[in-house]
């Protein structure tokens, strides 16, 4: 995976794009492994610890934090009408 979403439960099995789609389009904030409701997730392309402090951008509609501006810019495009994978 290029990037993944991780919550306080620690599961890293969902790619960032799929996590955004699930959270925004299906309105489902549960971890796909343990089903724990996650108010927030961190979408990262690195081995970032979700409890680690640092610069984070929050996408309020999805409850997703990002530690990379380019990743944030690309994935918040999921809310747009056009394809983000062009």
Residue frames relative to the residue before (quaternion, step in Angstrom):
aa qw qx qy qz dx dy dz
X 1.0000 0.0000 0.0000 0.0000 0.00 0.00 0.00
X 0.4779 -0.6535 0.5087 0.2929 3.56 -1.08 0.74
X 0.7798 -0.0460 0.0664 0.6208 3.54 1.04 -0.86
X 0.1234 -0.7935 0.5926 0.0630 3.54 -1.18 0.46
X 0.4005 -0.6752 0.5643 0.2554 3.50 -1.36 0.33
X 0.0056 -0.7841 0.6205 -0.0150 3.55 -1.04 0.79
X 0.1804 -0.7797 0.5933 0.0861 3.54 -1.01 0.88
X 0.7569 -0.3695 0.2654 0.4692 3.56 -1.27 -0.22
X 0.5947 0.5645 -0.3705 0.4364 3.61 1.20 -0.36
X 0.4735 -0.7247 0.3955 0.3070 3.60 1.25 -0.34
X 0.5052 0.6495 -0.4383 0.3617 3.62 1.20 -0.09
X 0.1073 -0.8049 0.5836 0.0030 3.59 -0.87 1.05
X 0.3769 0.7693 -0.4485 0.2549 3.59 0.81 0.88
X 0.6590 0.4801 -0.3108 0.4885 3.60 1.25 -0.05
X 0.4097 -0.6896 0.5277 0.2794 3.58 -0.85 0.90
X 0.6713 -0.5371 0.3426 0.3789 3.55 -1.21 0.56
X 0.6639 0.5060 -0.3063 0.4576 3.58 0.91 -0.89
X 0.6660 0.4896 -0.3028 0.4744 3.59 0.92 -0.87
X 0.6246 0.5367 -0.3414 0.4532 3.59 1.01 -0.77
X 0.6521 0.4996 -0.3155 0.4750 3.59 0.94 -0.84
X 0.6624 0.5048 -0.3136 0.4562 3.60 0.90 -0.86
X 0.6574 0.5047 -0.3119 0.4645 3.59 0.91 -0.90
X 0.6989 0.4813 -0.2741 0.4525 3.58 0.85 -0.97
X 0.7539 0.4037 -0.2157 0.4714 3.60 0.90 -0.91
X 0.7691 0.3878 -0.2095 0.4628 3.58 0.74 -1.01
X 0.7582 0.3372 -0.1962 0.5225 3.59 1.02 -0.76
X 0.3206 -0.7712 0.4846 0.2601 3.57 1.32 -0.18
X 0.4552 0.6659 -0.4389 0.3959 3.56 1.08 0.85
X 0.0865 -0.8287 0.5527 0.0143 3.58 -0.50 1.17
X 0.4572 0.6892 -0.4476 0.3401 3.59 1.22 0.30
X 0.5303 -0.5778 0.5113 0.3514 3.55 -1.21 0.60
X 0.4497 -0.7141 0.4573 0.2806 3.61 -0.85 0.87
X 0.6497 0.5018 -0.3200 0.4729 3.61 1.24 -0.27
X 0.8403 0.1959 -0.0727 0.5002 3.59 0.52 -1.18
X 0.4095 -0.7505 0.4240 0.2987 3.59 1.36 -0.13
X 0.3614 0.7149 -0.5116 0.3107 3.60 1.20 0.33
X 0.4322 -0.6794 0.5260 0.2737 3.59 -0.95 0.87
X 0.1093 -0.8020 0.5871 0.0120 3.55 -0.78 1.09
X 0.3307 -0.7510 0.5398 0.1876 3.56 -0.43 1.21
X 0.7971 0.0801 -0.0104 0.5984 3.56 1.08 -0.78
X 0.0823 -0.7461 0.6556 0.0824 3.53 -1.28 0.51
X 0.3385 -0.6787 0.6010 0.2522 3.53 -1.31 0.29
X 0.1336 -0.7550 0.6367 0.0819 3.56 -0.85 0.97
X 0.0707 0.8205 -0.5481 0.1458 3.52 -0.55 1.25
X 0.3146 -0.7203 0.5790 0.2167 3.54 -1.25 0.40
X 0.6764 0.4471 -0.2831 0.5123 3.58 1.30 0.10
X 0.6217 -0.5375 0.4136 0.3918 3.53 -1.31 -0.07
X 0.1500 0.8333 -0.5135 0.1396 3.55 0.94 0.95
X 0.3677 -0.6880 0.5853 0.2210 3.52 -1.06 0.85
X 0.4647 -0.7122 0.4390 0.2901 3.65 -0.66 1.01
X 0.6757 0.4751 -0.2994 0.4776 3.61 1.19 -0.39
X 0.5010 0.6632 -0.4128 0.3725 3.59 1.31 -0.15
X 0.4143 -0.6975 0.5286 0.2500 3.56 -1.01 0.83
X 0.3120 0.7368 -0.5640 0.2044 3.56 -1.16 0.56
X 0.6828 -0.4559 0.3583 0.4445 3.54 -1.31 -0.05
X 0.0419 0.7979 -0.5972 0.0706 3.55 -0.78 1.05
X 0.2262 -0.7268 0.6298 0.1548 3.55 -1.12 0.73
X 0.2215 -0.7865 0.5660 0.1094 3.59 -0.91 0.92
X 0.1907 -0.7155 0.6605 0.1246 3.52 -1.01 0.91
X 0.3347 -0.8050 0.4547 0.1821 3.59 -0.09 1.30
X 0.6550 0.5265 -0.3539 0.4105 3.67 0.82 -0.80
X 0.7575 0.3572 -0.2070 0.5057 3.60 1.02 -0.72
X 0.3821 -0.7173 0.4937 0.3094 3.59 1.16 -0.45
X 0.5077 0.6557 -0.4083 0.3815 3.58 1.22 0.46
X 0.2371 -0.7316 0.6259 0.1300 3.52 -1.02 0.94
X 0.1471 -0.7694 0.6172 0.0735 3.56 -1.15 0.67
X 0.2442 -0.7673 0.5719 0.1566 3.58 -1.08 0.69
X 0.7081 0.3558 -0.2364 0.5623 3.58 1.30 0.25
X 0.4440 -0.7328 0.4513 0.2494 3.59 -0.61 1.15
X 0.6493 0.5129 -0.3256 0.4576 3.62 0.95 -0.80
X 0.6402 0.5129 -0.3113 0.4797 3.58 1.02 -0.80
X 0.6251 0.5370 -0.3179 0.4689 3.57 1.00 -0.87
X 0.6785 0.5040 -0.2900 0.4490 3.57 0.81 -1.04
X 0.6830 0.4898 -0.2872 0.4595 3.59 0.92 -0.89
X 0.7639 0.4176 -0.2311 0.4345 3.59 0.76 -0.97
X 0.5995 0.5278 -0.3965 0.4526 3.63 1.06 -0.39
X 0.5124 0.6450 -0.4004 0.4015 3.58 1.29 -0.20
X 0.4571 0.6785 -0.4473 0.3614 3.60 1.25 -0.17
X 0.6473 0.5249 -0.3199 0.4507 3.58 1.11 -0.63
X 0.5882 0.5874 -0.3658 0.4186 3.59 1.23 -0.35
X 0.5921 -0.5925 0.4206 0.3486 3.54 -1.25 0.42
X 0.6918 0.4796 -0.2922 0.4537 3.60 1.03 -0.71
X 0.6351 -0.5383 0.4081 0.3747 3.55 -1.31 0.39
X 0.3171 -0.7580 0.5404 0.1813 3.59 -0.92 0.92
X 0.6577 0.5300 -0.3012 0.4426 3.61 1.22 -0.25
X 0.4106 0.7324 -0.4687 0.2744 3.63 1.08 0.48
